[in-house]
Amino acid sequence: MASVICGHCGHDRAEGRCECIPVAFWQRADVREAVARSDVTRIVRLLRARTDLTQEAIANMTGLSQGMVSQMESGKRSLRSPIKKRRALEGLGTPQPVLEYVTHFSGPEVCSETTEVHDLIAYAAQVTMGVVPQTPDRWTSPFTIEAAQVPQRVTMANVEHLEAVTHSLRAADYRYGGGACRDAINAHTAHARRFLTAASENDRVKARLHLALADLHNLAGWTEFDIGGHSTARWHFARALEHAHHAQEPSLSANVLYRMGRLHLHRGLISDALRFFQLGQIAGQNSGCGVTVAILHANEAWAYALTGDPSRALQALGRSQDEFTRTDHTRVPSWARFFGTADLDAMTGVVNASLVELVPRAYNQATTSLTRSLSQRGPEMSRSRAFELAALATAHITGGDTAEGVEAGYAAVDLAERLCSARVIDRLAPLAAAAQAVHTIDAADLVERIATLRTR
């Protein structure tokens, strides 16, 4: 922590040497209330009543004149300027003040807009001219943001806005990983859930709102899964399933169940993952959406491949390909549109890559399918590219083509380093195990790079 020198005693607060204001003072309920309101006048009065600080000492700490402190204590004047409030709170060493520029304060001390504008102009001039010391350590202080209001009556336009933001956040998740947008998704989810307390324009809007919330919780769960927050992911998936079921949308219910299965497949709980996939197939069949059913069968195939059951794996994969081919792709719901030809190729490649040691012909199918899926991926699908490169590299190394495998492995690690995704790093473990078994210099270097990435 950077040094913060007390203006009265001259000691470094960061080192705990300043004892001008006892820690217990800030724990009082009346003091906490005054801090929450940025009520410096009230804090000055409490300091004079509850501590041994003189008016001169408080003036030294706050940057105010002794006369101003005296008038604040007597009630003749109050501190109204947001800039001066910020400086005074900072000087007092308040544990959790609003130290950034604040334009709104609760209570009777709200400044006029003219005062706020003039204060901001003055402060902007000081910053621009380099008069204000730069103290980055205080920029991490809590910053209170007022929650956006929700309408008293929810319309279809309101729901469409929620859906549009969810769509944008999903794109960020695909491109940068869950860690890059998790907080934004959580904030959007908290805002969207408040719409449930408002009246809906009609039953059609209410049903659409539940669908939007189901899709949003589904995304929030997927993002938590991506950063390793498995318990929180399960909670979001449960809420998503409830909303989807309430809205009577079996395709979305199936999609949530698919993601539940993927979480547990990643955790190595394959039998549990299969149960989720099989429940999803029931909902998927009820939906009449072939792409939804294809997603469930493809993931079931991967689970069977990981158990070492080539027959069931290839049978489930064949069903997925059949469903995908027969479906009308112009009528696929938004939550299932991600599963296009690239994803079918990717799943075909991943399933076969898991079978290379058991089924010799799986090697050619794995490398061909994964190469084809990668050729269809742009930068907006960086996480998918990382997954597929890792699977391709593993298949090459396991199949005996170490040089090709290491090259693809380096590309996978390069992407993983730029993504905010614990899941991508976890998925490099099979690649590291395959590379470790071949005992070449390049493979050993790849193993070391993956190990370094896993410990960062």
C-alpha positions as CSV (number, residue, x, y, z in Angstrom):
1,M,0.0,0.0,0.0
2,A,1.3,3.5,-0.8
3,S,2.2,5.9,2.1
4,V,-0.6,8.0,3.4
5,I,0.8,10.6,5.8
6,C,-1.5,12.1,8.5
7,G,-1.7,15.9,8.1
8,H,-1.7,16.3,11.9
9,C,0.9,13.9,13.4
10,G,2.9,13.3,10.3
11,H,2.9,9.5,10.7
12,D,2.3,6.9,8.0
13,R,-1.3,5.6,8.2
14,A,-0.4,2.7,5.9
15,E,2.0,1.4,8.5
16,G,-0.5,1.8,11.3
17,R,1.6,4.4,13.2
18,C,-1.0,7.2,13.1
19,E,-3.3,7.0,16.1
20,C,-5.0,10.4,15.9
21,I,-8.4,8.9,15.3
22,P,-9.1,5.6,17.2
23,V,-10.3,2.7,15.0
24,A,-13.4,2.3,17.3
25,F,-14.5,5.8,16.3
26,W,-15.3,4.6,12.7
27,Q,-17.2,1.6,14.1
28,R,-19.9,3.8,15.8
29,A,-23.3,3.6,14.1
30,D,-23.7,7.4,14.0
31,V,-20.3,7.8,12.4
32,R,-21.0,5.1,9.8
33,E,-24.2,6.8,8.9
34,A,-22.4,10.1,8.5
35,V,-19.7,8.5,6.3
36,A,-22.4,6.8,4.1
37,R,-23.9,10.3,3.5
38,S,-20.5,12.0,3.0
39,D,-21.6,14.3,5.8
40,V,-18.3,15.9,6.7
41,T,-19.9,18.5,9.0
42,R,-21.5,15.7,11.1
43,I,-18.1,13.8,11.2
44,V,-16.3,17.0,12.4
45,R,-18.8,17.4,15.2
46,L,-18.5,13.8,16.3
47,L,-14.7,14.0,16.2
48,R,-14.8,17.0,18.5
49,A,-17.3,15.3,20.9
50,R,-15.8,11.8,20.9
51,T,-12.1,12.3,20.5
52,D,-9.4,14.6,21.9
53,L,-8.7,16.2,18.5
54,T,-8.5,20.0,18.5
55,Q,-10.1,22.2,15.8
56,E,-6.5,22.9,14.6
57,A,-5.7,19.2,14.3
58,I,-8.9,18.5,12.3
59,A,-8.0,21.5,10.1
60,N,-4.5,20.1,9.5
61,M,-6.0,16.7,8.5
62,T,-8.8,18.0,6.3
63,G,-7.1,20.9,4.6
64,L,-9.8,23.3,5.9
65,S,-9.1,26.4,7.9
66,Q,-9.4,26.3,11.7
67,G,-12.1,29.0,11.4
68,M,-14.1,26.8,9.0
69,V,-13.8,23.8,11.3
70,S,-15.0,26.1,14.2
71,Q,-18.1,27.3,12.2
72,M,-18.9,23.7,11.2
73,E,-18.8,22.6,14.8
74,S,-21.0,25.4,15.9
75,G,-23.5,24.8,13.1
76,K,-23.0,28.2,11.4
77,R,-21.6,26.6,8.2
78,S,-21.5,23.3,6.5
79,L,-19.3,21.8,3.9
80,R,-21.2,21.6,0.6
81,S,-18.6,21.3,-2.1
82,P,-18.2,17.7,-3.4
83,I,-14.5,18.3,-4.1
84,K,-13.8,19.7,-0.6
85,K,-15.8,16.8,0.9
86,R,-13.7,14.3,-0.9
87,R,-10.5,15.9,0.2
88,A,-11.7,16.2,3.8
89,L,-12.8,12.5,4.0
90,E,-9.5,11.4,2.5
91,G,-7.5,13.6,4.9
92,L,-9.3,12.1,7.9
93,G,-8.4,8.6,6.8
94,T,-12.0,7.5,6.6
95,P,-12.0,3.7,6.1
96,Q,-14.6,3.6,3.4
97,P,-15.4,7.1,2.1
98,V,-16.7,8.0,-1.3
99,L,-13.3,9.5,-2.4
100,E,-14.1,9.9,-6.1
101,Y,-15.9,12.9,-7.4
102,V,-19.6,12.5,-6.4
103,T,-22.4,14.5,-7.8
104,H,-25.3,13.2,-5.6
105,F,-25.5,13.1,-1.8
106,S,-28.4,12.0,0.3
107,G,-29.8,14.3,2.9
108,P,-30.3,18.0,3.1
109,E,-26.7,18.9,1.9
110,V,-27.3,18.4,-1.8
111,C,-25.5,21.0,-3.9
112,S,-27.1,22.9,-6.7
113,E,-26.2,21.8,-10.2
114,T,-24.4,25.2,-10.7
115,T,-22.2,24.5,-7.7
116,E,-21.5,21.0,-9.0
117,V,-20.6,22.2,-12.4
118,H,-18.3,24.9,-11.1
119,D,-16.6,22.5,-8.7
120,L,-16.0,20.0,-11.5
121,I,-14.6,22.7,-13.8
122,A,-12.2,23.8,-11.0
123,Y,-11.2,20.2,-10.3
124,A,-10.7,19.4,-14.0
125,A,-8.4,22.4,-14.3
126,Q,-6.4,21.3,-11.3
127,V,-6.0,17.7,-12.7
128,T,-5.2,19.0,-16.2
129,M,-2.5,21.3,-14.9
130,G,-1.0,18.7,-12.7
131,V,-1.8,20.4,-9.4
132,V,-3.7,17.5,-7.8
133,P,-1.3,14.7,-6.6
134,Q,-2.0,11.4,-8.3
135,T,-2.8,8.8,-5.7
136,P,-3.8,5.6,-7.5
137,D,-4.1,3.6,-4.2
138,R,-7.3,5.5,-3.3
139,W,-8.9,4.7,-6.7
140,T,-9.6,1.2,-5.3
141,S,-11.9,2.7,-2.6
142,P,-15.5,1.7,-2.8
143,F,-17.5,3.6,-5.4
144,T,-21.3,3.7,-4.8
145,I,-23.4,3.5,-7.9
146,E,-27.1,3.9,-7.7
147,A,-29.1,1.0,-9.2
148,A,-31.1,1.7,-12.4
149,Q,-34.8,2.0,-12.0
150,V,-37.1,-0.6,-13.4
151,P,-40.4,0.4,-15.0
152,Q,-43.7,0.0,-13.0
153,R,-45.1,-1.9,-16.0
154,V,-42.9,-4.1,-18.1
155,T,-43.4,-3.9,-21.9
156,M,-42.1,-6.1,-24.7
157,A,-39.6,-3.3,-25.5
158,N,-38.2,-3.7,-22.0
159,V,-37.8,-7.4,-22.4
160,E,-36.2,-7.0,-25.8
161,H,-33.6,-4.6,-24.3
162,L,-32.7,-7.3,-21.7
163,E,-32.3,-9.9,-24.4
164,A,-30.1,-7.6,-26.5
165,V,-27.7,-7.0,-23.6
166,T,-27.6,-10.7,-22.8
167,H,-26.7,-11.3,-26.5
168,S,-23.8,-8.8,-26.3
169,L,-22.5,-10.3,-23.0
170,R,-22.7,-13.8,-24.5
171,A,-20.5,-12.6,-27.4
172,A,-18.0,-11.2,-24.9
173,D,-17.9,-14.6,-23.1
174,Y,-17.2,-16.5,-26.3
175,R,-14.5,-14.2,-27.3
176,Y,-12.7,-13.3,-24.1
177,G,-13.7,-15.9,-21.6
178,G,-16.0,-15.8,-18.5
179,G,-13.5,-13.9,-16.4
180,A,-13.7,-10.9,-18.7
181,C,-17.4,-10.4,-18.4
182,R,-18.6,-12.2,-15.2
183,D,-19.1,-9.1,-13.2
184,A,-21.1,-7.4,-16.0
185,I,-23.3,-10.5,-16.4
186,N,-23.9,-10.6,-12.6
187,A,-24.9,-6.9,-12.6
188,H,-27.2,-7.4,-15.6
189,T,-28.8,-10.5,-13.9
190,A,-29.4,-8.5,-10.7
191,H,-31.0,-5.7,-12.7
192,A,-33.1,-8.1,-14.8
193,R,-34.4,-10.0,-11.8
194,R,-35.9,-6.8,-10.4
195,F,-38.3,-6.8,-13.4
196,L,-40.2,-9.6,-11.7
197,T,-41.5,-7.2,-9.1
198,A,-43.1,-5.0,-11.8
199,A,-46.4,-5.7,-13.5
200,S,-46.3,-7.1,-17.0
201,E,-48.1,-5.5,-19.9
202,N,-49.8,-8.9,-20.7
203,D,-49.3,-12.6,-20.4
204,R,-47.3,-12.8,-23.6
205,V,-44.8,-10.2,-22.1
206,K,-44.7,-12.1,-18.8
207,A,-43.8,-15.3,-20.6
208,R,-41.1,-13.6,-22.7
209,L,-39.6,-12.1,-19.5
210,H,-39.3,-15.5,-18.0
211,L,-37.6,-16.8,-21.1
212,A,-35.2,-13.8,-21.0
213,L,-34.4,-14.5,-17.4
214,A,-33.9,-18.2,-18.1
215,D,-31.5,-17.4,-20.9
216,L,-29.7,-14.9,-18.7
217,H,-29.3,-17.3,-15.8
218,N,-28.1,-19.9,-18.3
219,L,-25.4,-17.5,-19.5
220,A,-24.5,-16.6,-15.9
221,G,-24.1,-20.2,-15.0
222,W,-22.0,-20.9,-18.1
223,T,-19.7,-18.0,-17.2
224,E,-19.3,-19.1,-13.6
225,F,-18.5,-22.6,-14.9
226,D,-15.9,-21.1,-17.2
227,I,-14.0,-19.4,-14.3
228,G,-14.3,-22.4,-11.9
229,G,-17.3,-21.2,-9.8
230,H,-19.0,-24.5,-10.0
231,S,-21.4,-24.1,-7.0
232,T,-22.6,-20.7,-8.2
233,A,-23.0,-22.1,-11.7
234,R,-25.3,-24.9,-10.4
235,W,-27.4,-22.3,-8.6
236,H,-27.8,-20.2,-11.9
237,F,-28.6,-23.3,-13.9
238,A,-31.3,-24.3,-11.4
239,R,-32.9,-20.8,-11.7
240,A,-32.6,-21.0,-15.5
241,L,-34.4,-24.3,-15.5
242,E,-37.2,-23.0,-13.3
243,H,-37.8,-20.0,-15.5
244,A,-37.7,-22.1,-18.7
245,H,-40.1,-24.6,-17.3
246,H,-42.4,-21.9,-16.1
247,A,-42.4,-20.3,-19.6
248,Q,-43.2,-23.8,-21.0
249,E,-40.2,-23.7,-23.4
250,P,-38.8,-27.3,-23.5
251,S,-36.0,-26.4,-25.9
252,L,-34.5,-23.9,-23.5
253,S,-35.0,-26.4,-20.6
254,A,-33.0,-28.9,-22.7
255,N,-30.3,-26.4,-23.3
256,V,-29.9,-25.7,-19.6
257,L,-29.7,-29.5,-18.9
258,Y,-27.0,-29.8,-21.6
259,R,-25.0,-27.1,-19.8
260,M,-25.5,-28.8,-16.5
261,G,-24.2,-32.0,-18.1
262,R,-21.2,-30.2,-19.5
263,L,-20.2,-28.9,-16.1
264,H,-20.3,-32.3,-14.5
265,L,-18.5,-33.9,-17.5
266,H,-15.7,-31.4,-17.0
267,R,-15.6,-32.3,-13.3
268,G,-15.1,-36.0,-14.2
269,L,-18.6,-37.0,-12.9
270,I,-19.5,-38.8,-16.1
271,S,-22.4,-40.8,-14.9
272,D,-24.0,-37.7,-13.5
273,A,-23.3,-35.8,-16.7
274,L,-25.1,-38.6,-18.7
275,R,-28.1,-38.3,-16.5
276,F,-28.4,-34.6,-17.3
277,F,-27.9,-35.2,-21.0
278,Q,-30.6,-37.9,-20.9
279,L,-33.0,-35.6,-19.1
280,G,-32.2,-33.0,-21.7
281,Q,-33.1,-35.4,-24.5
282,I,-36.6,-35.8,-23.1
283,A,-37.1,-32.0,-23.1
284,G,-35.4,-31.7,-26.5
285,Q,-37.7,-34.3,-28.0
286,N,-40.7,-32.5,-26.6
287,S,-39.5,-29.2,-28.2
288,G,-39.4,-30.6,-31.7
289,C,-36.1,-28.8,-32.3
290,G,-33.6,-31.0,-34.1
291,V,-30.6,-28.9,-33.3
292,T,-31.5,-29.1,-29.6
293,V,-31.6,-32.9,-29.8
294,A,-28.4,-33.0,-31.8
295,I,-26.6,-31.0,-29.0
296,L,-27.7,-33.5,-26.4
297,H,-26.7,-36.6,-28.4
298,A,-23.3,-35.1,-29.3
299,N,-22.5,-34.5,-25.7
300,E,-23.8,-37.9,-24.7
301,A,-21.4,-39.3,-27.3
302,W,-18.5,-37.5,-25.7
303,A,-19.4,-38.8,-22.3
304,Y,-19.5,-42.4,-23.6
305,A,-16.2,-41.9,-25.3
306,L,-14.6,-40.8,-22.0
307,T,-15.9,-44.0,-20.4
308,G,-14.1,-46.0,-23.1
309,D,-17.3,-47.2,-24.8
310,P,-16.7,-46.7,-28.6
311,S,-19.9,-48.4,-29.6
312,R,-22.3,-46.2,-27.7
313,A,-20.2,-43.1,-28.4
314,L,-20.3,-43.5,-32.2
315,Q,-24.0,-44.5,-32.1
316,A,-24.9,-41.3,-30.1
317,L,-22.7,-39.2,-32.5
318,G,-24.5,-40.7,-35.5
319,R,-27.9,-39.7,-34.0
320,S,-26.6,-36.2,-33.5
321,Q,-25.5,-35.9,-37.1
322,D,-28.8,-37.3,-38.3
323,E,-30.8,-34.8,-36.2
324,F,-28.7,-31.9,-37.3
325,T,-29.0,-32.8,-41.0
326,R,-32.8,-33.2,-40.8
327,T,-33.6,-30.0,-38.9
328,D,-35.0,-26.8,-40.3
329,H,-32.2,-24.4,-39.4
330,T,-34.4,-21.3,-40.1
331,R,-36.5,-22.1,-37.0
332,V,-33.8,-22.7,-34.4
333,P,-34.3,-20.7,-31.2
334,S,-31.6,-18.2,-30.2
335,W,-30.1,-20.2,-27.4
336,A,-29.4,-23.1,-29.7
337,R,-28.1,-21.2,-32.8
338,F,-24.5,-21.4,-31.6
339,F,-24.5,-25.1,-32.6
340,G,-23.8,-24.8,-36.3
341,T,-21.7,-26.9,-38.7
342,A,-18.5,-25.8,-37.0
343,D,-19.7,-27.1,-33.6
344,L,-20.9,-30.4,-35.1
345,D,-17.5,-30.8,-36.7
346,A,-15.9,-29.9,-33.3
347,M,-17.9,-32.4,-31.4
348,T,-17.2,-35.1,-34.0
349,G,-13.5,-34.4,-33.7
350,V,-13.5,-34.3,-29.8
351,V,-15.4,-37.6,-29.6
352,N,-13.1,-39.3,-32.0
353,A,-10.0,-37.8,-30.4
354,S,-11.1,-39.4,-27.1
355,L,-11.2,-42.8,-28.9
356,V,-7.9,-42.7,-30.8
357,E,-6.2,-45.2,-28.5
358,L,-9.2,-47.6,-28.8
359,V,-10.3,-47.2,-32.4
360,P,-7.4,-46.7,-34.9
361,R,-9.6,-45.1,-37.6
362,A,-10.7,-42.5,-35.1
363,Y,-7.4,-40.6,-35.6
364,N,-8.2,-39.5,-39.2
365,Q,-11.8,-38.6,-38.3
366,A,-10.7,-36.6,-35.3
367,T,-8.0,-34.6,-37.1
368,T,-10.1,-34.0,-40.2
369,S,-13.1,-32.9,-38.3
370,L,-11.2,-30.6,-35.9
371,T,-9.2,-29.0,-38.7
372,R,-12.5,-28.3,-40.5
373,S,-14.1,-26.8,-37.4
374,L,-11.1,-24.6,-36.8
375,S,-11.2,-23.3,-40.4
376,Q,-14.7,-21.9,-39.6
377,R,-13.8,-20.1,-36.4
378,G,-13.0,-16.4,-36.3
379,P,-11.6,-14.3,-33.5
380,E,-15.1,-13.9,-32.0
381,M,-14.9,-17.6,-31.1
382,S,-11.5,-17.6,-29.4
383,R,-12.4,-19.9,-26.6
384,S,-13.8,-22.5,-29.0
385,R,-10.6,-22.3,-31.0
386,A,-8.6,-22.9,-27.9
387,F,-10.6,-26.0,-27.0
388,E,-10.4,-27.4,-30.5
389,L,-6.7,-26.7,-30.9
390,A,-6.1,-28.6,-27.6
391,A,-8.1,-31.5,-28.8
392,L,-6.4,-31.5,-32.2
393,A,-3.0,-31.4,-30.6
394,T,-3.8,-34.3,-28.3
395,A,-5.1,-36.4,-31.2
396,H,-2.0,-35.8,-33.2
397,I,0.4,-36.6,-30.4
398,T,-1.6,-39.7,-29.4
399,G,-1.8,-40.8,-33.0
400,G,2.0,-40.5,-33.4
401,D,2.4,-37.2,-35.2
402,T,4.2,-35.4,-32.4
403,A,5.5,-32.4,-34.5
404,E,1.9,-31.5,-35.7
405,G,0.6,-32.0,-32.2
406,V,3.2,-29.8,-30.5
407,E,2.6,-27.0,-33.1
408,A,-1.2,-27.1,-32.5
409,G,-0.5,-27.3,-28.7
410,Y,1.6,-24.1,-28.8
411,A,-1.3,-22.4,-30.6
412,A,-3.7,-23.6,-27.9
413,V,-1.5,-22.3,-25.1
414,D,-1.1,-19.0,-26.9
415,L,-4.8,-18.6,-26.9
416,A,-5.3,-19.8,-23.4
417,E,-2.8,-17.2,-22.1
418,R,-5.0,-14.4,-23.6
419,L,-8.4,-15.8,-22.4
420,C,-9.9,-15.3,-18.9
421,S,-11.0,-18.9,-18.7
422,A,-10.1,-21.4,-16.0
423,R,-11.9,-24.1,-18.1
424,V,-9.6,-23.7,-21.1
425,I,-6.6,-24.2,-18.8
426,D,-8.2,-27.3,-17.3
427,R,-8.8,-28.7,-20.8
428,L,-5.1,-28.5,-21.5
429,A,-4.4,-31.3,-18.9
430,P,-5.0,-34.2,-21.4
431,L,-2.6,-32.5,-23.9
432,A,0.1,-32.1,-21.2
433,A,-0.3,-35.8,-20.3
434,A,0.0,-36.9,-24.0
435,A,3.0,-34.6,-24.6
436,Q,4.8,-35.8,-21.4
437,A,4.6,-39.4,-22.7
438,V,6.6,-38.8,-25.9
439,H,9.9,-37.5,-24.4
440,T,11.0,-35.0,-27.0
441,I,12.5,-31.5,-26.3
442,D,9.6,-29.7,-28.0
443,A,7.0,-31.8,-26.2
444,A,8.8,-31.2,-22.9
445,D,8.7,-27.4,-23.5
446,L,5.0,-27.6,-24.2
447,V,4.4,-29.5,-21.0
448,E,6.3,-26.8,-19.1
449,R,4.4,-24.0,-20.7
450,I,1.1,-25.7,-19.7
451,A,2.3,-26.2,-16.2
452,T,3.3,-22.5,-15.9
453,L,-0.1,-21.5,-17.2
454,R,-1.9,-23.7,-14.7
455,T,0.0,-22.1,-11.8
456,R,-0.4,-18.4,-12.7
